Amino acid sequence: MPVIGAVVDHTPHRHAISYGTGVVLVLINAHQALLSEDYFVPVVAFGLVAGVVYLTHSVTVYAYLPELSTDDEDLSNISFSSNVMNFGGQIVFMIVTVALSVGLGVAGDPVAVTRVSQVLVSSACLTGFIYIWQKIMDKRPALHTLPPSASYLTHGFHQLSETYNKLQGEYRPIIYFLASVALAEASAVAFVTIA
């Protein structure tokens, strides 16, 4: 992800990458509605690709966060609210999926429930992505200029190293916090994937 971060920060392509990865995520989820015994391997393969595409999409979306406010408390509140809405939306999505599966009489068939969930998530995300990325999120200029001696392939890793060294020296507890956030995100994604 450091390479993606460097591209997002140092080029004006943040919006295009966000929009493109959003469309790919919708298509992958829609594709997963085709799940069957004969089509299991391609669905799993696309699921693996979805993880990388999701992380790329997240990098581009989080790049917009600092532009929402210059006040640290406001940014903290925005981040908190968006996380609450994210996890709350996941719970609502699972409840609606279960209710629809019961209502359609397919609750005992995991493949049918998967199809119901993927049709739901694809429909909701398609609507959301189109509205958000065409109406709300604007194209943005590059946040920074890439130093003349740097490349996109190396600069992200250099920035990551500098940030880690600064945290290690001055803000060591933040490293533990960030590790816990990373583990929480991984467990949330695993939970949603399994559910």
Secondary structure as the mmCIF struct_conf table of DSSP 4:
data_model
#
loop_
_struct_conf.conf_type_id
_struct_conf.id
_struct_conf.beg_label_comp_id
_struct_conf.beg_label_asym_id
_struct_conf.beg_label_seq_id
_struct_conf.end_label_comp_id
_struct_conf.end_label_asym_id
_struct_conf.end_label_seq_id
HELX_RH_AL_P HELX_RH_AL_P1 PRO A 2 HIS A 10
BEND BEND1 THR A 11 PRO A 12
HELX_RH_AL_P HELX_RH_AL_P2 ARG A 14 GLN A 32
TURN_TY1_P TURN_TY1_P1 ALA A 33 LEU A 34
BEND BEND2 GLU A 37 GLU A 37
TURN_TY1_P TURN_TY1_P2 ASP A 38 TYR A 39
HELX_RH_AL_P HELX_RH_AL_P3 PHE A 40 TYR A 62
TURN_TY1_P TURN_TY1_P3 ALA A 63 TYR A 64
HELX_RH_3T_P HELX_RH_3T_P1 LEU A 65 GLU A 67
TURN_TY1_P TURN_TY1_P4 LEU A 68 LEU A 68
BEND BEND3 THR A 70 THR A 70
HELX_RH_AL_P HELX_RH_AL_P4 ASP A 72 GLY A 103
TURN_TY1_P TURN_TY1_P5 LEU A 104 GLY A 105
TURN_TY1_P TURN_TY1_P6 ALA A 107 GLY A 108
HELX_RH_AL_P HELX_RH_AL_P5 PRO A 110 TYR A 131
HELX_RH_PI_P HELX_RH_PI_P1 ILE A 132 ILE A 136
HELX_LH_PP_P HELX_LH_PP_P1 MET A 137 LYS A 139
BEND BEND4 LEU A 143 HIS A 144
HELX_LH_PP_P HELX_LH_PP_P2 THR A 145 PRO A 147
TURN_TY1_P TURN_TY1_P7 PRO A 148 SER A 149
HELX_RH_AL_P HELX_RH_AL_P6 TYR A 152 GLU A 170
HELX_RH_AL_P HELX_RH_AL_P7 ARG A 172 ILE A 194
#
